[in-house]
C-alpha cells in the first residue's frame, strides 16, 4: 500500500475516481487564540496492489505540539475499507479518501501535524502550523 497523494485543503471531492483538491495549505493564520477553523478537508489517494487485498482501517489524527490528539479519538475518522482482488488485466488499483472537518479547534499557535495511519501504522505525516498574526504573510 502506497500513499500517492495527501493534502490538507479547503475542499476536496472524489469525482468518478478523480481526486479533486481545492486550496491546499499547511498554515492557519488567526489574530487571536484559541480559535476555530470553520471547515477543511484532507484528500488522500492510495495505490493498492494484490498483496493489499483484504480489510483495512484508515485513521487520521491532528496532533498538537505536545503529542496529544487535537480531536478526541472517538470523534476522529476511523474508516474501515476492503481492497478487492485485482482483475487479471490490472496491475494496481487506486482509491481516494476525502475527509471533511467542521470546526477544527485551534488552541494556540504552534507546530502541529496530521498523522495518517493504515492498520495502526503510520503511512504519512503532514505538517501544520497555527500562526498568530494580524495579516497573513
Secondary structure, DSSP 8 states (H G I E B T S, - for coil): -EEEEEEEEEEEEEETTEEEEEEE-SEEEESSSSEEEEEEEEEEEEEE-GGG-EEEEEEEEEE-TTS-BSS-GGGS-EEEEEE----TT-S-EEEEEEEEEEEEEE-SSEEEEEEEEETTEEEEEEEEEEEE-SS--
